[in-house]
């Protein structure tokens, strides 16, 4: 069983703080509770209402948002609340009870999906209005989809070549046998219905990797290793400056290695970035230039080890 972790995230409303988890708490519904009576459906929310400053509890997907009364400041209590949540979740506490006749009606979020073009003409990005996964995953073929039912279903379309899923979007790489104007609508409708029907996107929050499969290496795993200072700096630059840009294009970039002698950084490209005709230019003119400027004398070359 995976252990829960929590990140504390402020919101635009100073009275509300989000406690984001590394696993989904609910898959297809959102819940809002204004008091302990309304929270009969959620033992977790009921426990939170024993804290005198809790005004409203909102549970959705991978976070718990709490609105407080003004009797305290979040800075004084948020770490304590986070600790209580961790203890509850890691001791298999019930988040939401199964539906029954007395259950508080849930607030279902309507699902919409739209298609976006990417710099890679073979890849289209399908964006949903809800979070699909917590960690990114790439699927080169159907054999890798044992714990990813949606990806497995998409591979039943003969023109689907590769799939990349991250946050709230799915990037699909197609074979040349079909044109996007012929298949985009079919894929968009299929993905929309799949999500609306409440089917599982993935069965595990962190998917198993094929042994030796570097294409789906995890940046988070890299962070846990004993990296040299330059590698750590490279990862920070990738995370802060480069990943958001490539994600907007339906792709991902992951640190692979740094060679101090040759001053070479190697990265892994995923999704729309993998095999994209313009990726070489982006790598050289954009990413490599940035690394050279920000890490002068330490990085000279950036290479992609896959396309």
C-alpha positions as CSV (number, residue, x, y, z in Angstrom):
1,X,0.0,0.0,0.0
2,X,1.3,3.5,-0.9
3,X,1.9,5.9,2.0
4,X,0.1,9.2,1.8
5,X,2.1,12.4,1.7
6,X,0.6,16.0,1.9
7,X,1.6,19.3,0.5
8,X,0.1,22.4,2.1
9,X,-1.0,24.9,-0.6
10,X,-2.4,28.4,0.1
11,X,-5.2,29.7,-2.1
12,X,-6.4,33.1,-3.3
13,X,-8.7,33.1,-0.3
14,X,-6.6,33.6,2.9
15,X,-9.3,31.7,4.9
16,X,-8.9,28.6,2.8
17,X,-5.9,26.2,2.6
18,X,-5.6,23.1,0.4
19,X,-3.9,19.9,1.7
20,X,-2.9,18.1,-1.5
21,X,-2.2,14.4,-1.3
22,X,-0.1,12.1,-3.5
23,X,-3.1,9.8,-4.1
24,X,-6.7,10.3,-5.1
25,X,-9.2,10.7,-2.3
26,X,-12.2,10.7,-4.6
27,X,-12.2,9.8,-8.2
28,X,-15.3,11.2,-9.8
29,X,-17.1,13.4,-7.2
30,X,-16.6,16.4,-5.1
31,X,-18.0,17.0,-1.6
32,X,-18.7,20.1,0.4
33,X,-19.6,20.0,4.1
34,X,-20.7,23.1,6.1
35,X,-20.9,21.4,9.5
36,X,-20.5,18.0,11.3
37,X,-24.2,17.1,10.7
38,X,-23.8,17.5,6.9
39,X,-20.6,15.4,7.1
40,X,-22.3,12.1,8.0
41,X,-21.1,10.8,4.7
42,X,-17.5,11.5,5.5
43,X,-15.9,10.4,8.8
44,X,-12.8,12.3,7.7
45,X,-14.7,15.6,7.5
46,X,-16.5,14.8,10.8
47,X,-13.1,14.5,12.5
48,X,-12.0,17.8,11.0
49,X,-15.1,19.5,12.4
50,X,-13.9,18.6,15.9
51,X,-11.3,21.4,15.4
52,X,-13.1,24.6,16.6
53,X,-11.7,26.8,13.8
54,X,-13.0,24.6,10.9
55,X,-15.9,26.3,9.0
56,X,-16.2,24.3,5.8
57,X,-14.6,21.1,4.4
58,X,-14.3,20.5,0.7
59,X,-13.0,17.1,-0.5
60,X,-12.2,16.5,-4.2
61,X,-9.9,14.3,-6.1
62,X,-6.5,14.6,-4.5
63,X,-7.0,17.4,-2.0
64,X,-8.9,18.5,1.1
65,X,-9.6,22.2,1.3
66,X,-10.5,23.7,4.6
67,X,-12.1,27.1,5.3
68,X,-11.4,28.4,8.8
69,X,-13.0,30.9,11.1
70,X,-11.0,34.0,11.9
71,X,-10.1,33.0,15.4
72,X,-6.7,31.6,14.3
73,X,-4.2,32.1,11.5
74,X,-3.3,29.2,9.2
75,X,0.4,29.6,9.9
76,X,-0.2,28.6,13.5
77,X,-2.2,25.4,12.8
78,X,-1.7,24.1,9.3
79,X,1.2,21.8,10.2
80,X,-0.8,20.3,13.0
81,X,-3.8,19.8,10.7
82,X,-1.5,18.2,8.0
83,X,-0.2,15.8,10.6
84,X,-3.6,14.8,11.8
85,X,-4.7,14.2,8.2
86,X,-1.6,12.1,7.5
87,X,-2.2,10.0,10.6
88,X,-5.9,9.4,9.6
89,X,-5.2,8.6,6.0
90,X,-2.2,6.3,6.7
91,X,-4.3,4.4,9.2
92,X,-6.9,3.5,6.6
93,X,-9.4,6.0,7.8
94,X,-12.6,6.2,5.8
95,X,-12.8,9.2,3.5
96,X,-16.3,8.9,2.0
97,X,-18.8,6.2,3.0
98,X,-20.5,4.1,0.3
99,X,-23.8,5.5,-0.9
100,X,-26.9,4.8,1.2
101,X,-30.3,6.3,1.7
102,X,-29.1,8.9,4.2
103,X,-26.0,10.0,2.3
104,X,-25.6,13.7,1.6
105,X,-26.0,14.3,-2.2
106,X,-22.6,14.8,-3.8
107,X,-21.8,17.6,-6.2
108,X,-20.8,16.0,-9.5
109,X,-18.5,18.0,-11.8
110,X,-19.6,18.1,-15.4
111,X,-16.9,16.7,-17.7
112,X,-15.7,18.5,-20.8
113,X,-12.9,17.6,-23.1
114,X,-11.4,19.7,-25.9
115,X,-8.6,19.0,-28.4
116,X,-5.5,21.1,-28.8
117,X,-2.9,20.9,-31.6
118,X,0.8,20.5,-30.6
119,X,4.0,21.3,-32.3
120,X,4.2,17.6,-33.2
121,X,1.8,17.0,-36.2
122,X,1.4,13.4,-35.1
123,X,0.2,14.3,-31.6
124,X,-3.1,15.8,-30.5
125,X,-3.7,16.9,-26.9
126,X,-7.1,16.2,-25.3
127,X,-7.6,18.4,-22.3
128,X,-10.2,17.7,-19.6
129,X,-11.7,20.1,-17.0
130,X,-10.7,17.8,-14.1
131,X,-7.6,16.1,-12.8
132,X,-7.0,12.7,-14.4
133,X,-3.8,11.5,-12.8
134,X,-1.4,12.6,-10.1
135,X,1.8,11.5,-11.7
136,X,2.6,11.5,-15.4
137,X,2.7,8.2,-17.3
138,X,3.7,7.3,-20.9
139,X,2.6,4.2,-22.7
140,X,4.5,3.0,-25.8
141,X,2.2,0.0,-26.4
142,X,-0.7,-1.9,-24.9
143,X,1.5,-4.2,-22.9
144,X,2.4,-1.3,-20.5
145,X,-1.3,-0.6,-19.7
146,X,-2.2,-3.3,-17.1
147,X,-2.8,-0.6,-14.5
148,X,-4.1,2.0,-16.9
149,X,-7.6,1.1,-18.2
150,X,-8.2,4.3,-20.2
151,X,-4.9,3.9,-22.0
152,X,-5.7,0.3,-22.6
153,X,-9.0,1.2,-24.1
154,X,-7.5,3.9,-26.3
155,X,-5.1,1.3,-27.8
156,X,-8.1,-0.5,-29.2
157,X,-8.2,2.3,-31.8
158,X,-6.0,1.0,-34.6
159,X,-4.5,4.4,-35.3
160,X,-3.3,5.1,-31.8
161,X,0.5,4.7,-31.6
162,X,1.5,6.0,-28.2
163,X,-0.2,7.7,-25.2
164,X,1.0,10.2,-22.6
165,X,-1.2,11.2,-19.6
166,X,-0.4,14.0,-17.2
167,X,-2.5,16.1,-14.8
168,X,-5.7,17.0,-16.8
169,X,-4.7,16.0,-20.4
170,X,-4.0,13.0,-22.7
171,X,-1.5,13.4,-25.6
172,X,-2.2,10.8,-28.3
173,X,0.4,10.0,-31.0
174,X,-1.2,8.5,-34.1
175,X,0.0,6.4,-37.0
176,X,0.0,8.0,-40.4
177,X,-2.9,5.8,-41.6
178,X,-5.4,8.4,-40.4
179,X,-5.7,12.2,-40.4
180,X,-6.6,14.1,-37.3
181,X,-9.7,15.7,-39.0
182,X,-11.0,12.2,-39.4
183,X,-10.5,10.8,-35.9
184,X,-10.2,13.8,-33.5
185,X,-13.9,14.0,-32.8
186,X,-14.2,10.3,-32.3
187,X,-11.4,10.3,-29.7
188,X,-12.7,13.3,-27.9
189,X,-16.2,11.8,-27.6
190,X,-14.8,8.5,-26.4
191,X,-12.6,10.1,-23.7
192,X,-15.4,12.4,-22.5
193,X,-17.9,9.5,-22.2
194,X,-15.2,7.3,-20.5
195,X,-14.6,10.0,-17.8
196,X,-18.3,10.8,-17.4
197,X,-19.1,7.1,-16.8
198,X,-16.8,7.1,-13.8
199,X,-14.4,4.5,-15.1
200,X,-10.9,4.3,-13.7
201,X,-8.2,6.2,-15.4
202,X,-5.4,4.4,-13.6
203,X,-5.6,1.7,-10.9
204,X,-2.4,2.8,-9.1
205,X,-1.3,6.4,-8.5
206,X,2.3,5.4,-9.3
207,X,2.4,3.0,-12.2
208,X,4.9,0.2,-12.3
209,X,7.7,0.7,-14.8
210,X,9.0,-1.9,-17.1
211,X,12.5,-3.0,-16.0
212,X,15.1,-0.9,-17.8
213,X,12.5,1.3,-19.5
214,X,14.2,4.7,-19.3
215,X,11.4,6.3,-21.3
216,X,9.1,6.4,-18.3
217,X,11.7,7.3,-15.7
218,X,10.4,9.5,-12.9
219,X,11.9,12.9,-12.1
220,X,10.7,12.4,-8.5
221,X,12.7,9.2,-8.3
222,X,15.8,11.1,-9.6
223,X,15.3,13.7,-6.9
224,X,15.6,11.0,-4.2
225,X,19.0,9.9,-5.4
226,X,22.3,11.3,-4.1
227,X,22.8,13.7,-7.0
228,X,25.7,16.1,-7.4
229,X,25.0,19.8,-7.1
230,X,24.9,20.5,-10.8
231,X,22.4,17.7,-11.4
232,X,20.2,19.2,-8.7
233,X,20.4,22.6,-10.3
234,X,19.6,21.1,-13.7
235,X,16.5,19.5,-12.3
236,X,15.4,22.7,-10.6
237,X,15.7,24.6,-13.9
238,X,13.8,21.9,-15.8
239,X,11.0,21.9,-13.2
240,X,10.7,25.7,-12.9
241,X,11.3,27.1,-16.4
242,X,11.0,24.3,-18.9
243,X,8.4,21.7,-17.8
244,X,5.5,24.2,-17.8
245,X,6.2,25.2,-21.4
246,X,6.5,21.7,-22.7
247,X,3.4,20.6,-20.7
248,X,1.4,23.3,-22.5
249,X,2.4,21.6,-25.8
250,X,1.3,18.2,-24.5
251,X,4.7,16.9,-23.6
252,X,7.2,16.3,-20.8
253,X,10.9,16.5,-20.2
254,X,12.7,14.5,-17.5
255,X,16.3,14.7,-16.3
256,X,18.3,11.5,-17.1
257,X,22.0,12.3,-16.3
258,X,24.8,14.8,-16.2
259,X,28.4,14.2,-17.2
260,X,30.8,16.5,-15.5
261,X,33.7,15.7,-17.8
262,X,31.8,16.5,-21.1
263,X,29.5,19.0,-19.4
264,X,26.6,17.2,-21.1
265,X,23.0,16.9,-19.8
266,X,20.9,14.1,-21.1
267,X,17.1,14.3,-20.9
268,X,14.1,12.1,-21.8
269,X,11.3,13.6,-23.9
270,X,7.7,12.3,-23.5
271,X,4.4,12.9,-25.1
272,X,4.2,15.4,-27.9
273,X,7.9,16.2,-27.4
274,X,9.1,12.7,-28.3
275,X,9.8,12.4,-32.0
276,X,8.6,15.9,-32.6
277,X,10.3,17.5,-35.8
278,X,10.9,20.7,-33.9
279,X,12.2,19.1,-30.7
280,X,15.8,19.3,-31.8
281,X,15.6,23.0,-32.5
282,X,13.8,23.6,-29.2
283,X,16.5,21.5,-27.4
284,X,19.4,23.4,-28.9
285,X,18.0,26.9,-29.3
286,X,16.0,27.0,-26.1
287,X,16.9,24.5,-23.4
288,X,20.6,24.2,-24.2
289,X,21.0,28.0,-24.3
290,X,19.2,28.4,-21.0
291,X,21.3,25.8,-19.3
292,X,24.5,27.4,-20.6
293,X,23.4,30.9,-19.4
294,X,22.2,29.7,-16.0
295,X,25.0,27.2,-15.3
296,X,27.9,28.9,-17.0
297,X,31.0,26.7,-17.3
298,X,29.1,23.7,-16.1
299,X,26.8,22.8,-19.0
300,X,27.7,23.0,-22.7
301,X,25.4,20.5,-24.4
302,X,21.9,19.1,-23.8
303,X,20.9,15.9,-25.5
304,X,17.7,13.9,-25.8
305,X,18.3,10.2,-25.5
306,X,15.0,9.3,-27.2
307,X,14.0,11.3,-30.3
